[in-house]
Structures are given as C-alpha cells and as structure tokens.
Amino acid sequence: MKKQKKQKGDNAFRIGIGYDVHRLAKGRKLILGGIHIPSTFGLFGHSDADVLLHAICDSLLGAVALGDIGKHFPDTDAKFRGISSLFLLEKVGLLVQKEGYVIGNIDSTIILQKPKIGDYIDGMSDKIGSTLKISPQQVSIKATTHEKIGTLGRGEGCAALAIALLISKSRI
C-alpha cells in the first residue's frame, strides 16, 4: 500500500513545541541563544550544543510538521560537527517561510543551575531576532534553576523549552 503524503492545509495559526538537553563538560564554550557566556563548563554535543536554539528549531519545525532538528541536521553528519546553531536556526527559519508561514512569537525557558544568565537574555533575544529576521520583542527568553534537584539541579546539564506561534502568510 502506498503511503499518502500528508496534507498540511492552510491553517491560519500553527503552534510547535521544542525541548533539548545537553550535559555540561569542561573544556567547552557555553553558548546559549547564540551568545558566549563565560563559564568553566560548556555544553557537550556534536554542534555548539546550544540547547536554546535547538529547542527553538524544534518548535518551529514542529509547527510546520517537518520533523525535528536531528532529521534536518543529523549528528552523524560530519559537516555539522562544531557548527554554530545560529546557522541551523537560520536554515529552519527559511524552511518556515518556504512552508508559507511567518513567526508570530517564540516563548522559551532555559533551565540551568549556574552560571546565572539573566544579564545575557537581551543579547540572546537580539541575536535570535536578527537571525530569524523578526523583532527581538517577538522572542521571549526566561531563565530558571532546577532548585538543586536532580541532574540539572546538580549542575550536570542544561535544558531548554520553546514554543512557537506561526501565522499563515495567506492570512496576514
């Protein structure tokens, strides 16, 4: 039996959610939201391991039903080793446009015990906004700790959640 191609329809609005987590490791740069944050630990991963941008990519891809970041940029492909997640985000933004949508807004939360990152959030919003060609006011970033509970609370890793609202170009 032949597999039928999914019909996406012309929904006025689409919503997607993303989540990512990476462990912290010595000798790596801590990159969040495309910003380097001074720290003795960084996130371990195939790319620059920017959990915030990975969660945002997944929320955008999910909203247009195009899978996840691993489908488009697999960690088994050497060309993505050490790559800036800003590059991945830019490519995902282009996929969203190609599907006929514009970004309404992105809301996200970073979960990190330390270091404190509040002073870097405006810079992250600016960087994400410029990469996606949207206003930084369309990018909400919050930060919280894990209250010293579990793996994240012990400072062994960092996680991020993101949700994106997309608006059909045909409806604006």
VENVENKA-V733662 format. One record per residue. N is the residue number from 1. RES is the residue in one letter. SS is DSSP state (H for helix, E for strand, - for the rest). D_CENTER is the distance of its C-alpha to the mean C-alpha in Angstrom with 1 decimal. Layout:
((N & RES & SS & D_CENTER) (N & RES & SS & D_CENTER))
This chain:
((1 & M & - & 36.6) (2 & K & - & 34.2) (3 & K & - & 30.6) (4 & Q & - & 30.0) (5 & K & - & 27.0) (6 & K & - & 25.0) (7 & Q & - & 25.8) (8 & K & - & 22.8) (9 & G & - & 25.2) (10 & D & - & 24.7) (11 & N & - & 22.9) (12 & A & - & 22.8) (13 & F & E & 19.6) (14 & R & E & 16.8) (15 & I & E & 14.3) (16 & G & E & 11.4) (17 & I & E & 9.8) (18 & G & E & 7.1) (19 & Y & E & 7.8) (20 & D & E & 7.8) (21 & V & E & 10.7) (22 & H & E & 12.5) (23 & R & E & 16.0) (24 & L & E & 17.3) (25 & A & E & 20.0) (26 & K & E & 22.6) (27 & G & - & 22.7) (28 & R & - & 19.0) (29 & K & - & 17.3) (30 & L & E & 14.9) (31 & I & E & 12.0) (32 & L & E & 9.5) (33 & G & - & 7.8) (34 & G & - & 10.0) (35 & I & E & 13.0) (36 & H & E & 15.5) (37 & I & E & 16.7) (38 & P & - & 20.2) (39 & S & - & 20.6) (40 & T & - & 22.8) (41 & F & E & 19.9) (42 & G & E & 16.6) (43 & L & E & 14.0) (44 & F & - & 15.6) (45 & G & - & 14.2) (46 & H & - & 15.0) (47 & S & - & 12.8) (48 & D & - & 12.2) (49 & A & - & 10.2) (50 & D & - & 7.6) (51 & V & H & 6.3) (52 & L & H & 4.4) (53 & L & H & 2.7) (54 & H & H & 3.3) (55 & A & H & 3.2) (56 & I & H & 2.6) (57 & C & H & 4.3) (58 & D & H & 6.3) (59 & S & H & 7.2) (60 & L & H & 8.4) (61 & L & H & 10.0) (62 & G & H & 11.5) (63 & A & H & 12.9) (64 & V & - & 14.8) (65 & A & - & 15.7) (66 & L & - & 14.7) (67 & G & - & 13.7) (68 & D & - & 10.6) (69 & I & H & 9.0) (70 & G & H & 12.2) (71 & K & H & 14.5) (72 & H & H & 13.6) (73 & F & - & 13.1) (74 & P & - & 15.1) (75 & D & - & 15.6) (76 & T & - & 19.3) (77 & D & - & 19.3) (78 & A & H & 20.6) (79 & K & H & 19.4) (80 & F & H & 15.8) (81 & R & - & 17.2) (82 & G & - & 16.1) (83 & I & - & 14.2) (84 & S & - & 12.0) (85 & S & H & 8.3) (86 & L & H & 9.2) (87 & F & H & 11.5) (88 & L & H & 9.2) (89 & L & H & 7.2) (90 & E & H & 10.9) (91 & K & H & 12.1) (92 & V & H & 9.9) (93 & G & H & 11.1) (94 & L & H & 14.5) (95 & L & H & 14.4) (96 & V & H & 13.8) (97 & Q & H & 16.7) (98 & K & H & 18.8) (99 & E & - & 18.6) (100 & G & - & 20.1) (101 & Y & E & 17.6) (102 & V & E & 16.4) (103 & I & E & 13.6) (104 & G & E & 15.5) (105 & N & E & 13.0) (106 & I & E & 9.7) (107 & D & E & 10.3) (108 & S & E & 8.5) (109 & T & E & 10.3) (110 & I & E & 10.3) (111 & I & E & 13.2) (112 & L & - & 15.2) (113 & Q & - & 18.9) (114 & K & - & 19.6) (115 & P & - & 19.5) (116 & K & - & 19.3) (117 & I & - & 16.5) (118 & G & H & 17.7) (119 & D & H & 19.2) (120 & Y & H & 16.0) (121 & I & H & 14.1) (122 & D & H & 15.8) (123 & G & H & 15.1) (124 & M & H & 11.4) (125 & S & H & 11.8) (126 & D & H & 14.2) (127 & K & H & 12.3) (128 & I & H & 9.3) (129 & G & H & 12.2) (130 & S & H & 14.3) (131 & T & H & 11.9) (132 & L & H & 11.5) (133 & K & - & 15.2) (134 & I & - & 14.9) (135 & S & - & 16.4) (136 & P & H & 14.7) (137 & Q & H & 16.5) (138 & Q & H & 14.2) (139 & V & E & 11.2) (140 & S & E & 12.1) (141 & I & E & 10.9) (142 & K & E & 13.2) (143 & A & E & 14.1) (144 & T & E & 16.5) (145 & T & - & 18.4) (146 & H & - & 19.4) (147 & E & - & 23.0) (148 & K & - & 24.0) (149 & I & - & 23.8) (150 & G & H & 22.9) (151 & T & H & 20.9) (152 & L & H & 18.2) (153 & G & H & 21.2) (154 & R & - & 23.1) (155 & G & - & 20.5) (156 & E & - & 19.8) (157 & G & E & 16.0) (158 & C & E & 12.9) (159 & A & E & 10.5) (160 & A & E & 7.8) (161 & L & E & 8.0) (162 & A & E & 6.8) (163 & I & E & 9.3) (164 & A & E & 10.0) (165 & L & E & 13.6) (166 & L & E & 14.9) (167 & I & E & 18.5) (168 & S & E & 20.8) (169 & K & H & 22.3) (170 & S & H & 25.7) (171 & R & H & 25.6) (172 & I & - & 25.2))
